[in-house]
């Protein structure tokens, strides 16, 4: 299923190489993990466009692995 282009352009996130992982982690947890939160908030929420109608049907209840997380 093609969802079409994202509503807003995706934010470019630079790769973190193994030799810089600890420094990148320390940088991202500084200031109450603000950089981690900014990066997380930039992830598009494409699944909020879908309903959970099928997951709530009685015949599908047993297929839901967790009761509080519905597809």
C-alpha positions as a Python dict, from the first residue, in 0.01 Angstrom:
ca = {
    (1, 'X'): (0, 0, 0),
    (2, 'X'): (146, 335, -105),
    (3, 'X'): (88, 609, 147),
    (4, 'X'): (200, 897, -71),
    (5, 'X'): (460, 1156, 15),
    (6, 'X'): (504, 1255, 379),
    (7, 'X'): (319, 1567, 490),
    (8, 'X'): (650, 1733, 568),
    (9, 'X'): (1001, 1648, 450),
    (10, 'X'): (1193, 1391, 652),
    (11, 'X'): (1465, 1530, 873),
    (12, 'X'): (1815, 1420, 780),
    (13, 'X'): (1990, 1241, 1067),
    (14, 'X'): (2361, 1181, 1037),
    (15, 'X'): (2489, 828, 1099),
    (16, 'X'): (2670, 755, 1423),
    (17, 'X'): (2984, 550, 1376),
    (18, 'X'): (3100, 300, 1638),
    (19, 'X'): (3407, 501, 1739),
    (20, 'X'): (3189, 806, 1810),
    (21, 'X'): (2898, 628, 1976),
    (22, 'X'): (2980, 718, 2336),
    (23, 'X'): (3035, 1085, 2253),
    (24, 'X'): (2712, 1096, 2051),
    (25, 'X'): (2522, 934, 2338),
    (26, 'X'): (2662, 1181, 2591),
    (27, 'X'): (2570, 1469, 2363),
    (28, 'X'): (2214, 1345, 2314),
    (29, 'X'): (2145, 1287, 2685),
    (30, 'X'): (2268, 1634, 2778),
    (31, 'X'): (2003, 1891, 2860),
    (32, 'X'): (1747, 1635, 2979),
    (33, 'X'): (1783, 1421, 2662),
    (34, 'X'): (1656, 1707, 2447),
    (35, 'X'): (1839, 1585, 2133),
    (36, 'X'): (1698, 1233, 2172),
    (37, 'X'): (1347, 1375, 2207),
    (38, 'X'): (1391, 1608, 1908),
    (39, 'X'): (1504, 1317, 1693),
    (40, 'X'): (1220, 1094, 1814),
    (41, 'X'): (959, 1365, 1757),
    (42, 'X'): (1082, 1405, 1397),
    (43, 'X'): (973, 1049, 1309),
    (44, 'X'): (660, 1070, 1091),
    (45, 'X'): (346, 931, 1251),
    (46, 'X'): (208, 756, 944),
    (47, 'X'): (12, 499, 1139),
    (48, 'X'): (-208, 755, 1309),
    (49, 'X'): (-398, 770, 979),
    (50, 'X'): (-538, 421, 1031),
    (51, 'X'): (-818, 301, 1253),
    (52, 'X'): (-800, 10, 1498),
    (53, 'X'): (-1148, -108, 1403),
    (54, 'X'): (-1033, -453, 1287),
    (55, 'X'): (-815, -512, 1594),
    (56, 'X'): (-1110, -448, 1824),
    (57, 'X'): (-1336, -708, 1660),
    (58, 'X'): (-1405, -1008, 1888),
    (59, 'X'): (-1266, -1256, 1634),
    (60, 'X'): (-933, -1072, 1634),
    (61, 'X'): (-894, -1015, 2009),
    (62, 'X'): (-688, -1331, 2059),
    (63, 'X'): (-448, -1223, 1784),
    (64, 'X'): (-351, -904, 1966),
    (65, 'X'): (-28, -981, 2148),
    (66, 'X'): (-76, -703, 2404),
    (67, 'X'): (-412, -571, 2517),
    (68, 'X'): (-293, -210, 2527),
    (69, 'X'): (-116, -202, 2188),
    (70, 'X'): (-338, -236, 1885),
    (71, 'X'): (-228, -238, 1520),
}
